[in-house]
Amino acid sequence: MSLALRMGRTLSELRQNMTASELLMWIEFDRQSPVGDIRGDIQAAQLVSAIYGRGGAKVPLDDAILRWGGDEQSEPKDPFAGLEAALSCNSVTK
């Protein structure tokens, strides 16, 4: 819907004129960078930075901005990090 609004077209016009592969590319682009004139995450980061700045703390926008797409930083780098614990729990319950 936001893509149709952004392009100034109706949903039926987009369905008639856009191929499936082009639509999939737009969906992936929207997942990485939401389509719209106003980025709420940047505005929220500016508010957080200003509020903390008023209290004397310096919070850069990069630290205050919302991260879309999950907690990629909190995920372990090793994909098998929990394997040993899972296997040891499995052997205890047998």
C-alpha positions as CSV (number, residue, x, y, z in Angstrom):
1,M,0.0,0.0,0.0
2,S,2.8,2.4,0.9
3,L,4.5,1.7,-2.5
4,A,1.3,2.5,-4.3
5,L,0.9,5.7,-2.4
6,R,4.5,6.6,-2.9
7,M,4.3,6.0,-6.7
8,G,0.9,7.8,-7.0
9,R,-0.9,4.8,-8.3
10,T,-3.7,2.5,-7.2
11,L,-3.1,-1.1,-6.2
12,S,-4.9,-2.3,-9.3
13,E,-2.6,-0.2,-11.5
14,L,0.4,-1.6,-9.8
15,R,-0.9,-5.2,-10.3
16,Q,-1.4,-4.5,-14.0
17,N,1.9,-2.8,-14.7
18,M,4.4,-4.4,-12.4
19,T,5.9,-7.8,-12.9
20,A,6.2,-10.3,-10.0
21,S,10.0,-10.0,-9.9
22,E,9.8,-6.2,-9.8
23,L,7.3,-6.4,-6.9
24,L,9.6,-8.9,-5.0
25,M,12.5,-6.4,-5.5
26,W,10.4,-3.6,-4.0
27,I,9.3,-5.8,-1.1
28,E,13.0,-6.6,-0.3
29,F,13.9,-2.9,-0.6
30,D,11.1,-2.0,1.7
31,R,12.4,-4.5,4.2
32,Q,15.8,-2.9,4.2
33,S,14.7,0.7,4.0
34,P,11.0,1.3,4.6
35,V,9.3,3.3,1.8
36,G,7.9,6.6,2.9
37,D,8.5,10.3,3.2
38,I,8.9,10.2,6.9
39,R,11.2,7.8,8.7
40,G,9.8,7.4,12.2
41,D,12.9,5.6,13.5
42,I,15.1,8.7,12.7
43,Q,12.6,11.0,14.3
44,A,12.4,8.9,17.4
45,A,16.2,8.8,17.6
46,Q,16.3,12.6,17.4
47,L,13.8,12.9,20.3
48,V,15.7,10.4,22.4
49,S,19.0,12.2,21.7
50,A,17.4,15.6,22.6
51,I,15.8,14.3,25.8
52,Y,19.0,12.7,27.0
53,G,21.0,15.8,25.9
54,R,18.7,18.0,28.0
55,G,19.7,15.9,31.0
56,G,23.4,16.3,30.2
57,A,24.1,12.9,28.5
58,K,25.3,12.8,25.0
59,V,23.6,10.1,23.0
60,P,24.5,9.9,19.3
61,L,21.8,9.2,16.8
62,D,23.4,5.9,15.8
63,D,23.0,4.7,19.4
64,A,19.4,5.8,19.7
65,I,18.1,4.7,16.3
66,L,15.7,1.7,16.1
67,R,17.2,-1.4,14.4
68,W,14.8,-2.9,11.9
69,G,15.1,-6.6,11.0
70,G,15.8,-8.1,14.4
71,D,18.6,-8.2,16.8
72,E,21.5,-9.0,14.5
73,Q,24.1,-7.7,17.0
74,S,22.9,-10.0,19.9
75,E,23.0,-13.2,17.8
76,P,26.1,-15.3,18.4
77,K,28.6,-15.3,15.6
78,D,29.1,-19.1,15.9
79,P,26.0,-20.9,14.4
80,F,26.8,-23.9,16.6
81,A,27.3,-22.0,19.9
82,G,24.2,-23.7,21.5
83,L,24.8,-27.1,20.1
84,E,27.0,-28.4,22.9
85,A,24.5,-27.3,25.6
86,A,21.6,-28.8,23.6
87,L,23.3,-32.1,23.2
88,S,24.4,-32.2,26.9
89,C,20.7,-31.5,28.0
90,N,19.5,-34.2,25.6
91,S,21.8,-36.8,27.1
92,V,20.8,-36.0,30.7
93,T,17.1,-36.5,30.0
94,K,17.6,-40.0,28.5
